[in-house]
């Protein structure tokens, strides 16, 4: 599993969403870390749909997130 920063992952999700019809207007996606074992280690939280169709993008997000959760692990960042 590849490590990725939160900022890069958020940007990647937005780019992947833009490939879907009426989802190019998504402005931001928030990511949070999960602590449960046996599940993906991160999930999306707040989404700013901007001018995109929220209903279509919510469905598209399900198709975008699952493969990314299998491919990427969030880097731990210390402030």
C-alpha positions in Angstrom: 0.0 0.0 0.0 1.4 3.4 -1.0 1.6 6.3 1.5 0.1 9.6 0.6 -0.4 12.9 2.3 -3.9 14.1 3.3 -3.6 17.1 0.9 -2.5 14.9 -2.1 -5.2 12.4 -1.4 -7.9 15.1 -1.3 -6.6 16.5 -4.6 -6.5 13.0 -6.2 -10.1 12.4 -5.1 -11.3 15.7 -6.7 -9.4 14.9 -9.9 -11.0 11.4 -10.1 -14.4 12.8 -9.4 -14.0 15.3 -12.2 -14.0 12.4 -14.7 -17.7 11.7 -13.9 -20.5 13.6 -15.6 -21.5 16.8 -13.7 -18.8 16.3 -11.0 -16.2 18.7 -12.3 -17.3 21.5 -10.0 -16.4 19.7 -6.7 -14.2 22.2 -4.8 -12.9 20.3 -1.8 -13.1 16.9 0.0 -12.1 16.3 3.6 -10.4 13.1 4.8 -10.3 11.7 8.3 -8.4 8.8 9.7 -10.1 5.7 11.0 -8.7 3.7 13.9 -10.7 0.5 13.4 -8.9 -2.6 12.3 -10.4 -4.7 9.4 -11.6 -1.5 7.7 -10.1 1.1 5.4 -7.8 3.4 7.4 -9.4 6.6 6.0 -12.8 7.9 4.8 -14.2 11.1 3.3 -15.9 13.6 5.6 -17.0 17.1 4.4 -17.5 17.6 0.7 -17.9 21.0 -0.9 -19.8 20.2 -4.2 -19.5 23.7 -5.5 -21.3 23.8 -8.9 -21.4 20.0 -9.2 -24.5 17.8 -9.0 -24.3 16.6 -5.3 -26.5 13.5 -5.9 -24.5 12.3 -8.9 -21.2 13.1 -7.2 -22.2 11.2 -4.1 -22.8 8.1 -6.2 -19.5 8.7 -8.2 -17.6 9.1 -4.9 -18.4 5.5 -3.9 -16.7 4.3 -7.1 -13.7 6.6 -6.6 -13.1 5.9 -2.9 -13.1 2.2 -2.8 -10.1 1.6 -5.1 -8.2 4.5 -3.5 -8.7 3.0 -0.1 -7.1 -0.2 -1.3 -4.2 1.6 -2.9 -3.3 4.4 -0.5 -2.6 4.8 3.2 -2.5 8.2 4.8 0.9 9.4 5.9 1.0 10.4 9.6 1.7 14.1 9.9 2.8 15.6 13.1 2.3 19.3 13.7 
